[in-house]
Amino acid sequence: MSKNKPVVVIGLMGSGKTTAGRLIGEALGLPLSDSDPYLKARHGGTAAQIAAGEGAEALHRYEAEHVLHELGGEPKVIAAAASTVEDPRVRTALKQAFVVWLDAADEVLAERMRSSDHRPDFGPAAMRARREPYFREVADAVYDVGELRPEQVRDAVLRDLGSPAADQA
């Protein structure tokens, strides 16, 4: 795998994009850009705060901006908010990246979402119905995070990328 190609981690809320993205980035020697810190630094709030204050449409616009901005820079691992796949500009831009889709049963994701206060209150079933076709369209690989630990996801991604780091993981 060339370090010239970014890796984008997608999935519904609670799928572990940040954790897996951090591990993948460390293994590849690439920085991680996560939507949550980006929103806080650039727009002054968490996803839940932005959704409450400015509305879901503004939040989704900011999340798409994150991915488009980061894909335009140096290669890195990008933990992208689930909403980004709804934007046709993002789906087109993702063609230049290796896209990793983290998925799990709705019950697993719902339990994980309850454990964090920075996420807006959306149900995984409704999000899946709206976004799954887009995830399928852009994903180069799919991993079941209900079955795989983050380290196993990292190892599988490295193998799928054909990375020499896979031998060391």
Disulfide bonds with the S-S distance in Angstrom:
none
